[in-house]
Amino acid sequence: MTTQNLSKSPVLNAVYNDIWEYLDELGMPELIHYMDSFPNEPDFNLVNYGEMRIYYAEIRDMYVKAGNTKCAETYKKSRNGHMYGDPKIDDFELWEKYRRDVGYVAKIYARR
């Protein structure tokens, strides 16, 4: 597969290319089905029902391997309701970012 240039950021490009590969495996008819069935979801429910990454650790690892160092940062002290070692970007924020990224790439993929 040739890499797609979907962003000026090399970190986002790595994440987007990972999602693009999954959409290649999924296939256009299945993608169109999800887009038609769930048009109001940011990811067209591809993450929940399309057998994509569903574990927070997998999603975090994907972003860290792509070079997003903010996903790997943790708290150094216990304060303000956070414990030592908790990630600074919580799982819910990362989940929502991943869903938006999947939706963005799916829209571009469907237009090609």
N, C-alpha and C positions, 0 to 999 in steps of 0.2 A: 504494500500500500504506500502510495506517496503521501507525505505529510501535507496537511492543509494549512494554509496561512490564514487563520481566522482572527488573529489578534496581533497587535504589535508587541505584546508582552510574551517573551519566550515561556514563562511559567504558565500563563493561560493557554498558550498554544499546545503545550504538553498535555494539559488537562483536556482541552477540546479535542485533540487528536485521539486520546484514549476513549472519549465518548464517541467520536466518529467511528472508530473501529468497531465498537459495540453496535452502532446503528447499521454498519455494513453487515454484521452477522445477523442482525434482526431482520433486515430486508425492508424494502420500500412498502410493500403491501401491508405488512404488520404495522409499520410506523404510521401510515395514513389511517389505518383503523384506529389507533390510539388517538391520533390528532382529531379525527372526526368524533370519536366517542367522548373525549374529555377536553373540549376546547378551552375551558376556563381554568384548568390546572396549569401552573407554571411549567411543569414538566410533562404535561399530557398523561400523567400517571404512568409514565414509562419506568420510573424508579420503583414505584410500589408494585406494579403488576407486570412489568416487562422484564423481570429477572435481571435487573442491573445490580450494582453494589447496594446492599441494604444495611450493612453493618457500619456503624460509625467509625470503627477502627480501620476498616478497608478504605473508606472515603478519606479519612485523615491521612492514611499512608499514601494514597494516590496524590494528594495535594503536596505532601512533604517530598515525595520522590520527584515531583515536577519542579520543586525548588521553592515552594511557598513556605518560607521559614516561620511566618506568623502562626501557622497551624501547629508547629512543633513547640512553640514557646509555652512555658508553664509558669505558675506563680512560685516565687522564691520564698514567700512568707505566708503564714496563715493570717488572713484579715478580711474584713468586709464580706464575710460569709463564704470565702474561698479557703480551701485547704492547700497546704503545701503540695505541689506537684499537679494540681488541677490545670488543665489546659486553659490558656487565656481566651481562646475562641471555643465556646462551649459546643457540645454536640448538636444542639438544635440549630444554632447559627450556621454551622458547617453543613448540616443537612439541607437547610433552605438555600444556601449558596449553591450546593450541588444540584438541587432541583432546578434552580434558575439557569445554571450552566447547561444542564441537559436539555431544557426547553429551548435555549438559544441555539444550540448546535442542531437540534432536531428541526427547527424552522429552516435553518440554512441547508441542511441535508435534504429536506423535502423539496426545496426550490431548485435543486440541481437537475 
